[in-house]
Amino acid sequence: MPAPPAPSRLRRRLLLGFAFVLLAAVVFAAGWILPTATGYVAKNACSAVFVAGRDPDRIGEDLAPMWYVSFAVDREQRRVHASVLGLAGRTAVHRDGLGCALAIGVAPEVLQAQTIAVQHAPAGDAPWPAGEGERLAADPPGLDRAALDAAVAGAFSEPNPDSLRLTRAVVVVHGGAIVAERYADGFDRGTRHLGWSMSKSVTNALIGILVGRGRLTRDAPAPVPAWSGDPRGAITLDQLLRMSSGLQFEERYGPLADATHMLFEVEDAVAVALARPLAHDPDSVFAYSSGTSNILSWIVRDQFPALADYHRFPHEALFAPIGMRSAVFETDASGTFLGSSFVYATARDWARFGLLYLRDGVWDGARILPEGWVEYSRTPTRTGPGDYAAHFWANAPDPADPSKRRLPHVPPDAYQASGFQGQAVLVVPSRDAVIVRLGMTHERAAWDLDSFAAAVLAALPPA
């Protein structure tokens, strides 16, 4: 029997083994885990500084989950670089009219050459929504001003210091006019806010406009040449809008997940989603998927012969007609709008978007969305959980049973665009109201939209 190794040799072997494991962990993290974090920080810091116009020293709360990632802002080059102790570096660049994108698979200089000239008529001092003037001089009859102001103020309070809500903006619209508006310190009516998944509802609008123009057909197979000849070719536009396509996609946000890989690790986000196989027969299972929304963005892109025409389309067909002058729809490095996640706009412009749907897709006498599109968009999906419609969230699958409502204390006809960290554009037709809340709530349970909206509605004139 051989003699056991001497203690000093054993220690050396253990140390070498530990060093090897540590090195392997660092290599794995640098190659597979950390790029998600550094991509997230580079992209979101770039947008916060160059799209939202915020001070880089005051965006820490936006990046809190990735506290271990450092970043540097280059104002002259309009770039942000992020890394973890120099590892897994990612660079995001800002482009005029297109916001920020990660320079993955393309040099920053090439990516930065992607720009569009966005021209909107000046807002002027006309009362909102035509301009940026103040709200009506007198409150409408039946509005309880004290109660409304208290409800709005309550949204900015922080009752639990261990679970911050961090509301940044609230706009309340009734009768087509702003009746309440408030911003947190460091934010104002000119600050653009990230909509996160409210961007999906903007994608709904763009699809609707093309359906209205006869360019797309809602119930026909989605025009995706890559699916021709395989079972995915049967997936319809309607099924994509309703998240019932059957495509495999992991809607999880973390390392090695489909959603974060798509948004923060690749040049061409839609390629990730388009390549996914069927996990279920189309229209048999509901599965919320940001990949689906980006497939819809690509379908919109494929309707235009030139990339520049596609990039101008949201502005010319949607944003400019309803006065969303601040809106920035960001693309990935390949030039496709990230319709799942990255629309920025001021709180007032998000309210304009809600008002368009409240008015059944008509703005100042002109029909923007085709007739019936709003009703379609807020009708619950047959295969869904009851509260998901077509890139909007419905409130009530059963109007007679408040316990089944998404927001139990809000009228059953309400529906909303909803985004990560508590973003909401809530449309309440029976109360002629739109309620916008924007913030940075990291813990979902910390913000109660139901109670807030109920308090606001209780202060508005009766139906």
ZADREN-746819 format. One record per residue (C-alpha): residue in three letters; y, z, x. Coordinates in steps of 0.25 Angstrom, whole numbers, padded with zeros to 4 digits, always signed. Layout:
BEGIN
ALAYZX;...
//
This chain:
BEGIN
MET+0000+0000+0000;PRO+0014-0004+0006;ALA+0023+0007+0009;PRO+0035+0009-0001;PRO+0048+0003+0004;ALA+0057+0013+0011;PRO+0068+0019+0003;SER+0079+0012+0010;ARG+0072-0002+0008;LEU+0070+0002-0007;ARG+0084+0005-0009;ARG+0088-0008-0002;ARG+0079-0016-0012;LEU+0084-0009-0024;LEU+0098-0012-0020;LEU+0095-0026-0017;GLY+0088-0027-0031;PHE+0100-0021-0037;ALA+0110-0030-0030;PHE+0101-0042-0034;VAL+0101-0038-0049;LEU+0116-0035-0049;LEU+0119-0049-0042;ALA+0110-0055-0053;ALA+0117-0048-0064;VAL+0131-0052-0058;VAL+0126-0067-0057;PHE+0121-0067-0071;ALA+0134-0060-0076;ALA+0143-0070-0069;GLY+0135-0082-0074;TRP+0131-0078-0088;ILE+0139-0066-0093;LEU+0152-0065-0087;PRO+0157-0079-0090;THR+0157-0075-0105;ALA+0166-0064-0102;THR+0175-0071-0092;GLY+0176-0083-0101;TYR+0180-0074-0113;VAL+0191-0067-0105;ALA+0196-0080-0099;LYS+0197-0088-0112;ASN+0202-0076-0120;ALA+0213-0071-0110;CYS+0217-0086-0108;SER+0219-0087-0123;ALA+0226-0074-0125;VAL+0236-0077-0114;PHE+0239-0092-0116;VAL+0236-0094-0131;ALA+0240-0081-0137;GLY+0251-0078-0127;ARG+0247-0064-0124;ASP+0249-0056-0111;PRO+0236-0056-0102;ASP+0238-0041-0100;ARG+0237-0038-0115;ILE+0224-0046-0118;GLY+0214-0035-0113;GLU+0210-0031-0127;ASP+0206-0046-0130;LEU+0197-0046-0118;ALA+0192-0031-0119;PRO+0177-0035-0120;MET+0178-0042-0107;TRP+0185-0031-0100;TYR+0178-0034-0087;VAL+0183-0048-0085;SER+0196-0050-0078;PHE+0206-0062-0080;ALA+0218-0068-0074;VAL+0228-0076-0081;ASP+0235-0088-0074;ARG+0247-0091-0083;GLU+0251-0103-0075;GLN+0238-0110-0076;ARG+0236-0104-0090;ARG+0222-0099-0086;VAL+0214-0086-0087;HIS+0203-0083-0077;ALA+0193-0072-0080;SER+0181-0066-0072;VAL+0173-0053-0069;LEU+0176-0049-0055;GLY+0177-0064-0051;LEU+0164-0068-0058;ALA+0162-0078-0069;GLY+0176-0083-0069;ARG+0182-0090-0081;THR+0195-0098-0083;ALA+0202-0101-0096;VAL+0213-0110-0097;HIS+0224-0113-0107;ARG+0227-0127-0113;ASP+0239-0130-0121;GLY+0235-0131-0136;LEU+0221-0128-0133;GLY+0221-0113-0128;CYS+0212-0108-0118;ALA+0198-0112-0113;LEU+0188-0108-0102;ALA+0187-0118-0091;ILE+0172-0119-0091;GLY+0167-0132-0086;VAL+0181-0138-0084;ALA+0192-0135-0074;PRO+0203-0127-0079;GLU+0213-0138-0076;VAL+0205-0148-0084;LEU+0204-0138-0095;GLN+0218-0135-0095;ALA+0222-0150-0097;GLN+0216-0149-0111;THR+0229-0147-0120;ILE+0235-0151-0133;ALA+0249-0152-0137;VAL+0250-0144-0150;GLN+0263-0146-0158;HIS+0266-0138-0170;ALA+0279-0139-0178;PRO+0288-0127-0176;ALA+0284-0115-0185;GLY+0299-0112-0189;ASP+0304-0100-0197;ALA+0298-0104-0210;PRO+0290-0093-0217;TRP+0276-0092-0213;PRO+0266-0100-0214;ALA+0276-0112-0213;GLY+0283-0106-0201;GLU+0283-0092-0194;GLY+0294-0086-0202;GLU+0292-0071-0208;ARG+0285-0068-0220;LEU+0291-0068-0234;ALA+0304-0060-0235;ALA+0298-0052-0247;ASP+0284-0047-0250;PRO+0277-0054-0261;PRO+0276-0045-0274;GLY+0264-0036-0274;LEU+0263-0035-0258;ASP+0262-0020-0254;ARG+0270-0021-0241;ALA+0267-0007-0236;ALA+0252-0008-0238;LEU+0252-0022-0231;ASP+0260-0017-0219;ALA+0250-0005-0218;ALA+0238-0014-0219;VAL+0243-0023-0208;ALA+0248-0011-0199;GLY+0234-0005-0201;ALA+0228-0017-0195;PHE+0235-0014-0182;SER+0231+0001-0182;GLU+0220+0006-0172;PRO+0213+0017-0180;ASN+0202+0018-0170;PRO+0206+0018-0155;ASP+0192+0015-0151;SER+0190+0002-0159;LEU+0203-0006-0159;ARG+0206-0016-0169;LEU+0218-0022-0162;THR+0224-0030-0173;ARG+0234-0040-0167;ALA+0240-0048-0179;VAL+0239-0047-0194;VAL+0246-0058-0204;VAL+0244-0056-0219;VAL+0248-0068-0228;HIS+0250-0068-0243;GLY+0255-0079-0252;GLY+0256-0088-0240;ALA+0266-0078-0232;ILE+0264-0068-0222;VAL+0266-0054-0228;ALA+0261-0046-0216;GLU+0261-0048-0201;ARG+0259-0039-0189;TYR+0255-0040-0174;ALA+0250-0031-0164;ASP+0259-0028-0151;GLY+0258-0040-0142;PHE+0255-0050-0153;ASP+0265-0057-0163;ARG+0265-0069-0172;GLY+0265-0078-0161;THR+0252-0073-0154;ARG+0240-0082-0156;HIS+0227-0074-0159;LEU+0213-0079-0156;GLY+0205-0081-0169;TRP+0191-0080-0163;SER+0182-0085-0175;MET+0194-0087-0184;SER+0194-0100-0176;LYS+0181-0104-0184;SER+0190-0104-0196;VAL+0199-0114-0189;THR+0187-0122-0186;ASN+0184-0122-0201;ALA+0198-0128-0204;LEU+0197-0139-0194;ILE+0183-0143-0199;GLY+0189-0142-0213;ILE+0200-0152-0210;LEU+0191-0162-0204;VAL+0182-0161-0216;GLY+0194-0163-0225;ARG+0198-0176-0217;GLY+0184-0181-0219;ARG+0180-0180-0204;LEU+0169-0169-0206;THR+0160-0167-0218;ARG+0157-0152-0220;ASP+0142-0154-0226;ALA+0138-0165-0216;PRO+0131-0163-0203;ALA+0140-0158-0192;PRO+0144-0170-0184;VAL+0138-0165-0171;PRO+0131-0177-0163;ALA+0124-0167-0154;TRP+0116-0163-0166;SER+0112-0177-0170;GLY+0097-0178-0172;ASP+0094-0163-0172;PRO+0093-0153-0183;ARG+0107-0148-0180;GLY+0112-0161-0185;ALA+0110-0156-0199;ILE+0121-0145-0197;THR+0133-0147-0206;LEU+0147-0144-0204;ASP+0146-0134-0215;GLN+0135-0127-0208;LEU+0143-0126-0196;LEU+0155-0120-0203;ARG+0146-0110-0210;MET+0139-0106-0198;SER+0125-0110-0204;SER+0122-0122-0194;GLY+0109-0115-0189;LEU+0114-0117-0174;GLN+0110-0106-0164;PHE+0122-0099-0159;GLU+0123-0085-0154;GLU+0136-0079-0160;ARG+0137-0068-0150;TYR+0148-0065-0140;GLY+0144-0060-0126;PRO+0137-0065-0114;LEU+0126-0076-0116;ALA+0130-0079-0130;ASP+0132-0092-0137;ALA+0146-0089-0142;THR+0152-0083-0129;HIS+0145-0094-0121;MET+0151-0105-0130;LEU+0165-0099-0130;PHE+0167-0094-0115;GLU+0156-0100-0106;VAL+0156-0115-0109;GLU+0165-0127-0108;ASP+0160-0133-0121;ALA+0158-0122-0132;VAL+0153-0132-0143;ALA+0142-0137-0134;VAL+0136-0123-0134;ALA+0136-0123-0149;LEU+0131-0137-0151;ALA+0119-0135-0142;ARG+0114-0124-0151;PRO+0101-0127-0158;LEU+0098-0124-0173;ALA+0093-0110-0175;HIS+0092-0111-0190;ASP+0092-0123-0200;PRO+0107-0127-0203;ASP+0112-0119-0215;SER+0101-0109-0215;VAL+0107-0097-0207;PHE+0121-0092-0205;ALA+0125-0089-0190;TYR+0139-0087-0186;SER+0142-0096-0174;SER+0154-0099-0166;GLY+0147-0111-0160;THR+0146-0117-0174;SER+0162-0116-0174;ASN+0163-0123-0161;ILE+0153-0134-0166;LEU+0163-0136-0177;SER+0175-0137-0167;TRP+0167-0148-0160;ILE+0164-0155-0172;VAL+0180-0155-0175;ARG+0182-0160-0161;ASP+0172-0172-0163;GLN+0180-0177-0174;PHE+0191-0181-0164;PRO+0191-0193-0154;ALA+0200-0186-0144;LEU+0200-0171-0140;ALA+0215-0170-0141;ASP+0214-0174-0156;TYR+0204-0163-0158;HIS+0213-0153-0151;ARG+0224-0157-0160;PHE+0217-0157-0173;PRO+0217-0142-0176;HIS+0232-0142-0174;GLU+0235-0155-0181;ALA+0226-0152-0193;LEU+0226-0137-0195;PHE+0236-0129-0186;ALA+0248-0137-0187;PRO+0247-0140-0202;ILE+0247-0125-0206;GLY+0256-0120-0195;MET+0246-0114-0185;ARG+0255-0117-0174;SER+0249-0106-0165;ALA+0235-0110-0166;VAL+0227-0113-0153;PHE+0213-0118-0154;GLU+0206-0117-0141;THR+0195-0126-0135;ASP+0184-0124-0125;ALA+0184-0132-0112;SER+0178-0144-0119;GLY+0190-0145-0129;THR+0183-0140-0141;PHE+0190-0130-0150;LEU+0183-0117-0150;GLY+0182-0116-0165;SER+0174-0104-0165;SER+0184-0095-0158;PHE+0197-0099-0152;VAL+0209-0102-0161;TYR+0222-0094-0158;ALA+0233-0093-0168;THR+0244-0083-0172;ALA+0241-0073-0183;ARG+0251-0081-0192;ASP+0243-0094-0189;TRP+0230-0088-0192;ALA+0236-0084-0205;ARG+0240-0098-0208;PHE+0226-0102-0205;GLY+0222-0092-0216;LEU+0233-0097-0225;LEU+0227-0111-0224;TYR+0214-0107-0230;LEU+0220-0098-0240;ARG+0228-0110-0245;ASP+0215-0118-0246;GLY+0218-0126-0234;VAL+0231-0131-0239;TRP+0244-0129-0231;ASP+0258-0132-0236;GLY+0252-0142-0246;ALA+0243-0149-0236;ARG+0228-0148-0236;ILE+0223-0144-0222;LEU+0209-0140-0226;PRO+0201-0149-0236;GLU+0200-0144-0250;GLY+0189-0134-0252;TRP+0188-0131-0237;VAL+0193-0117-0238;GLU+0184-0114-0250;TYR+0172-0119-0241;SER+0177-0112-0229;ARG+0177-0098-0236;THR+0164-0100-0244;PRO+0152-0091-0238;THR+0141-0098-0231;ARG+0128-0099-0238;THR+0120-0095-0226;GLY+0130-0085-0221;PRO+0132-0070-0222;GLY+0140-0071-0234;ASP+0154-0070-0228;TYR+0154-0083-0219;ALA+0160-0096-0224;ALA+0163-0108-0216;HIS+0170-0103-0203;PHE+0177-0092-0212;TRP+0172-0079-0217;ALA+0171-0077-0232;ASN+0173-0063-0238;ALA+0163-0063-0250;PRO+0150-0069-0252;ASP+0149-0061-0265;PRO+0164-0059-0271;ALA+0158-0049-0281;ASP+0152-0040-0270;PRO+0163-0034-0260;SER+0152-0028-0252;LYS+0148-0042-0247;ARG+0162-0046-0243;ARG+0166-0048-0228;LEU+0178-0040-0232;PRO+0175-0031-0244;HIS+0189-0027-0247;VAL+0194-0041-0247;PRO+0194-0051-0258;PRO+0181-0060-0259;ASP+0188-0073-0257;ALA+0194-0069-0243;TYR+0189-0076-0231;GLN+0192-0076-0217;ALA+0193-0082-0203;SER+0187-0071-0194;GLY+0187-0069-0179;PHE+0182-0060-0168;GLN+0190-0047-0166;GLY+0195-0047-0180;GLN+0202-0060-0182;ALA+0204-0063-0196;VAL+0211-0073-0206;LEU+0207-0068-0219;VAL+0210-0077-0231;VAL+0211-0070-0245;PRO+0214-0081-0256;SER+0214-0071-0268;ARG+0225-0063-0261;ASP+0232-0076-0255;ALA+0231-0069-0242;VAL+0228-0071-0227;ILE+0226-0060-0218;VAL+0226-0062-0203;ARG+0221-0051-0193;LEU+0220-0054-0178;GLY+0216-0044-0167;MET+0207-0040-0156;THR+0196-0031-0163;HIS+0184-0030-0153;GLU+0176-0021-0163;ARG+0174-0028-0176;ALA+0173-0015-0184;ALA+0186-0011-0179;TRP+0194-0020-0188;ASP+0192-0020-0203;LEU+0197-0033-0209;ASP+0192-0029-0223;SER+0201-0016-0224;PHE+0213-0023-0217;ALA+0213-0035-0227;ALA+0210-0027-0239;ALA+0223-0018-0236;VAL+0231-0031-0233;LEU+0226-0037-0246;ALA+0229-0024-0254;ALA+0244-0025-0250;LEU+0245-0040-0254;PRO+0250-0044-0268;PRO+0238-0044-0278;ALA+0230-0056-0281;
//
